[in-house]
Amino acid sequence: MRILSCILLFSMLFLPALGSQIGHESDPQFRPHRSVEEARRDAEREKAMNKARAERIKRDTDKLLQLATELKRYVDKTNENVLSVDVIKKAEEVEKLAKNIREKMKEDYRIPDTTDIRP
């Protein structure tokens, strides 16, 4: 029973550390230390990507407002007995664009900091 306990303790303590070191060596993107120039370049790229994302979100929300206004006009023109195909298509456009905007807002362009990772 003691042998089994020792084996279990050994596997819990040492095998996860060995596995994490092996995984990093085989990953060509992993570099434990970045130079100051690489960190600055990554920060600039991250900032530019986030700025472009914010511009796309603004452009898309302007378009969403326009589509929603058009949808309201279409709905105002219909009565309770008639539902236009144009109204349904416009509602689908609004829904699709709103989902697209939501996904863009969830995007994250942060670059992982590998300077704190120790093999």
Secondary structure, 3 states (H helix, E strand, C coil): CHHHHHHHHHHHHHHHHHHHHHHHHHCCCCCCCCCHHHHHHHHHHHHHHHHHHHHHHHHHHHHHHHHHHHHHHHHHHCCCCCCCHHHHHHHHHHHHHHHHHHHHHHCCCCCCCCCCCCC
